[in-house]
């Protein structure tokens, strides 16, 4: 095996000890890891109504508290007053977060958070 730089000019190359050629073949390889994350959601609506009565979401979700991708399963069922959310670590199978409660009791989260009022403004 010849040990010389890939940018060595042909005139400065040493001949191959087996074939005496000064031609060279160089091999380059690269490896990459690609991870694809998916999340899907569905909404069910009763005929003639704008608001969905059921919302389901399942798939990969970035769990901000740990800065790690987790598996999320969430079902919001308005007809049955039900909120179910389970976040599982895909590496260990451990449940990281679980919330099962009546939807009517699930307040102070997401869009239901209490908004801070601006100075000089009164809350309704």
ZANU-927360 format. One record per residue: residue in three letters; x, y, z negated of N, C-alpha, C, O in turn. Coordinates in steps of 0.001 Angstrom, whole numbers, plus 500000, padded with zeros to 6 digits. Each point is the difference from the previous one (the first is absolute). Layout:
ALAXYZXYZXYZXYZ
...
***
This chain:
UNK500851498820500000499149501180500000500892501238500000500962500091499237
UNK498707500836501613500728501254500071499382501007499058498778500114499910
UNK502059500607499396499496501040499112500466501342500555501139500417499791
UNK497964500240500912500291501332500506498699500788500033498910499427500025
UNK501220501880499975498851500885499980499226499902501319500582499760501058
UNK498118500427498859499162499935501203500272501155500960499626499929501171
UNK501018501129498351500289501127500893501436499980500550500459500990500568
UNK500253497872499261501346499863500559499920500006501526499232499244500595
UNK501561501608500020500013500113501457500571498719500611500886499377499414
UNK498606500222501775500473498756500630501525499920500139500580498923499863
UNK500052502190500402501456499979500169500731499672498700501131499513500026
UNK498222500756498831500644499730498711499550498651499392500503499606498948
UNK498582499707501689499495498734499458501049498898500132500766499949500963
UNK499241499184498050500848498816500065499255498923500782498782499890499857
UNK501897499318500957499323498931500728499521498916499037500603499756498954
UNK498304499608501429499448498903499212501018498849499965500541499630501042
UNK499724499806497778500981498918499924499542498716500714500828499148500326
UNK497861500709499918499498498794500666499939500159501514500366499083500736
UNK499163502099499742499774500153501444500783501156500625499968500181501217
UNK500715500580497980500799501147500435499175501175500527500573500925500574
UNK498114499071499255499148501091500471500088501185499051500208499837498797
UNK499631501360501764499906501199499156498543500503499930499727501044499409
UNK499341498195501204498569500316499885499536499629498594500536499082499379
UNK498482501628500139499501499744498650498472499900500001499315500659500783
UNK500189498518498339498558499902499753499778500375498543500645499452499106
UNK498444501480500659499711500447498645498569499632499653499102500095500837
UNK500699499494497954498670499607499542499570500914498868500757500255499064
UNK498046500222501035499425500843498959498668499389499607499205499616500859
UNK500557500296497851498694499496499559499432500951498948500727500631499234
UNK497959499442500764499296500845499038498863499192499389499409499140500653
UNK500304501144498120498902499340499309499142501078499338500517500983499469
UNK498192498820500570499088500950499376498882499227499309499645498892500403
UNK499816501712498558498852499428499297498839500970500170500098501173499638
UNK498823498336500907498818500829500200498877499436499140499740498797500001
UNK499617502074499281498892499598499149498749500756500447500010501227500101
UNK498939498048500160498751500615500442498987499922498855499787498945499404
UNK499612502177500317498990500074498941498641500242500650499889500767500956
UNK499088498580498522498651500165500541499001500220498867500152499484498893
UNK498835501291501424498886500207499069498758500212500843500023500751500975
UNK498906498596498653498748500123500754498867500352499051500012499642498822
UNK499021501062501718498835500374499210498733499874500807500004500133501223
UNK498913499608498078498688499945500640499010500807499166500164500166498791
UNK498817500325501883498914500715499324498692499443500522499819499811501202
UNK499278499931497875498668499525500378498974501081499703499978500573498911
UNK499167499700502081498966501023499827498633499390500247499837499157500882
UNK499192501268498346498615499607500236499473500825501177500408501146500190
UNK498703498281500585499428500689501163499386501330499577499231500072499042
UNK501128500977501694499432501321499751500682500785498898499588501122499704
UNK501468498309499664500702500725498937501405500357500449500652499232500707
UNK499812501949498873501331500446500369501078499396499099501062499597500476
UNK498665500343498252500984499532499034500074498478499976498966499334500038
UNK502253500100499899500118498537499910499569499509498621500185500688498996
UNK499241498118500974499622499414498718501100499079499481500020499653498819
UNK500905499947502076501115499166499581501240500408500790499933500261501201
UNK501188499788498106501283500328500598501000498961499502500142499797498794
UNK500543499553502127501024499024499629501317500368500662500035500388501168
UNK501045499487498076501347500246500506500881498861499524499946499612498833
UNK500861499853502063500933498941499620501268500117500834499949500361501175
UNK501177499333498213501265500026500731501124500614499196499921500130498778
UNK501130500247501935501201500545499375499790501462499638499426500770500770
UNK501053499599498035499844501370499543501208500356499142500440499193499181
UNK500095502011501002501139500440499200499505500376498607499212500931499839
UNK501257498338499167499634500259498604500971501059499477501152499700499687
UNK498372501529500224500874501132499717500662499930498628501121500484499839
UNK498219498931499178500585499929498659501317499232500000500915500322499243
UNK499173498651501619501217499184500074500795500257501275501128499523500129
UNK498296501229500821500672500245501268500211498724500795501018499840500673
UNK498016499254499245500133498686500634498712499648500746498904500377499586
UNK501249498892501524498831499548500745499326498854499255500648499031499604
UNK498058501095500215499192498997499292498828499585500881499741500607501039
UNK499556498347498529498783499571500692498800500586499264499853499840498789
UNK499293500841501973498840500677499435498722499323500464499862499633501167
UNK499212500210497908498647499550500328499042500900499222500048500052498771
UNK499074500662501957499059500909499340498622499833500624499855499985501222
UNK499143499891497926498606499920500447499195501020499203499954499962498771
UNK499415500950501964499096500972499386498605499662500508499696500174501180
UNK499470499345497923498652499542500362498976500881499279499714499802498819
UNK499738501179501918499062500949499395498659499349499661499378500345498996
UNK500178498716501838498716499351499745500007499218498688498981499932499312
UNK502160499479500342500095499185498787500804500688498890500392499360499024
UNK499853501965501133500711500797499000501287499296499549500224499789498808
UNK500617499852502178501190499210499700501249500611500627499996500411501160
UNK501084499640498035501311500439500483501009498932499600500149499699498816
UNK500541499732502158501009498981499739501267500393500763499967500209501213
UNK501140499889498066501288500285500623501053499113499348500126499961498776
UNK500636499322502068501069499142499508501255500298500829499968499979501230
UNK501138500299498066501280500237500645500947498910499527500222499821498802
UNK500342499442502178500827498838499709501386500175500601500147500495501118
UNK500876499090498120501376500008500514500146498827500962499840498853499582
UNK500461501398501703500086498899500957501187499068499756499985498852500445
UNK501040501629498854501175499171499730499767499001498872500498498875500044
UNK498742501544498946499816499147498823498578499450499859499778499019499291
UNK499266501614501385498601499602499842499365500586498736498829499748499717
UNK501942501032499530499515500597498757499034501137500296500248500823500881
UNK498646499217498375499050501104500107500597501197499264500255499936498798
UNK499964501149501929500603501215499453498929500924499426500213500663498985
UNK498643499369501675498896500871499572498691499312500359499859499428501080
UNK499196500636498005498670499445500277498957500876499336500105500336498821
UNK498891500025501953498915500819499475498689499405500509499725500009501199
UNK499479499478497878498678499461500333499027500678499052500022499770498791
UNK499110501083501789499064500734499157498826500474500839500060499979501230
UNK498875500447498108498897500586500760500498501251500719500761500784499433
UNK498817499399501796500401501167500780499602501289499286500723500994500064
UNK498137498993499261499526501186499287500932500394498852499973501150499563
UNK500841497934499944500954500287498922501386500333500542500872500428499244
UNK499342499380502056501304500235500613500100501468500402499747500360501150
UNK500624500482497885500091501434500243501407500486499676500756499330499297
UNK499584501843501224501307500584499726501101499416500869501179500136499671
UNK498461499215501437500972499401500914499754500520501404498862500300500361
UNK502197499811500437499849500391501405499208501278500156500310501012499370
UNK498661498947501475499200501202500262499087500347498823499391501070499988
UNK500509498034499021499173500278498828500784500690498887499458500235498920
UNK501834500097501332500793500687498990499425501379499745499451500643500894
UNK500687499795497866499534501334499643500971501018500588501212499882499819
UNK498266501105500876500809501036500618500271501095498971499121500387499230
UNK502134500105500778500335501123499136499380501256500597500113500242501202
UNK499242500543497974499394501231500524501042501111500005500897500029499159
UNK498973500873501789500899501141500122499678501019498930498855500083499555
UNK502153500714500011499726501043498999498939500967500517500022500393501166
UNK499069499977497974498943500932500379498806499324500621498986500648500262
UNK501117498017499986498861499276500586499403499090498934500713499479499142
UNK498018500343500920499347499117499058499603498721500720499643500010501178
UNK500428498899498091499614498709500565498492499869500005499342500527499103
UNK500090498789501875498544499865500037499501499096498900498795499776499885
***
